[in-house]
Amino acid sequence: MKLFKMLIMSLLVLSSLPASAASNSDIKAINKVVKQYFEGVRKGDEALLKRAFYNQNMNMKALLTIDGKEQLLSLADAEAFADLAKRPDASYTGKVLSINVYQPNAAFVLFDFNDMFIDGFQLLKQAGKWKILNKTFVEKK
């Protein structure tokens, strides 16, 4: 619950900031990285997934209901990539819900994953390239 509250607070703060930091090329590049992540999951392609992430490192957290109880799960690096790649399914659907570039080198993306989860991605731009730094997701209710 604490993670969910932090996510909501972050979204409120981000939504109050001006979007002037975003260029059209940044939005396209961010969409491309998120699509690369999604295609990696759909295809079960761990190498493709890793290319979407900053330094091929991932910190993934999820708030899920397991056996009727909300639980915070945390996976990092190899474990997270392996978990994402182990259930490929070409029928998965996904769409970007919002992109908020809140600094010239920092963005937050909300993504609807297969109408089951809402993913939140933190992205950083370094040396002209956008990469995912962190992923948090919750069950869509």
Summary of the structure (lengths in Angstrom):
residues: 141
radius of gyration: 14.6
end to end distance: 14.5
largest distance: 44.7
contacts: 399
relative contact order: 0.21
helix: 38%
strand: 40%
